[in-house]
Amino acid sequence: MFAETDRDAMVETIEAALAGALAAVRALKRSGGPVTSARRMSQVEIATRILEAAGGPLHINRIVEEARASYHRELDRDSLSSALAKQIKPDGSICRPEPNTFAVTIPKSREE
């Protein structure tokens, strides 16, 4: 069937593939596992989830700390603050009760 050199090449290829898979599994194990969704969440999505879980307003520094602890993501404070400020609209889901402090508002349709 296969010559001895073909067999050796095939075994080496399988060994390399398995070594790569093992390295990937160990990396996931160290990092705490993959992100739960199929796609990566945006800064605003992460901040919104953090604010919803908090149930009240949070300072931007606290949001960044929570993102690091809960989502293993380093968010840029200024970039996130700007992105959240752009989400503030009269009928939007984000409000700014104090400087550098954000909260999730309840849409009018959910209040009833």
Secondary structure, DSSP 8 states (H G I E B T S, - for coil): ---HHHHHHHHHHHHHHHHHHHHHHHHHHHHTS--SSSS---HHHHHHHHHHHHTS-EEHHHHHHHHHHHH-----HHHHHHHHHHTB-TTSSEEEEETTEEEE---HHHH-
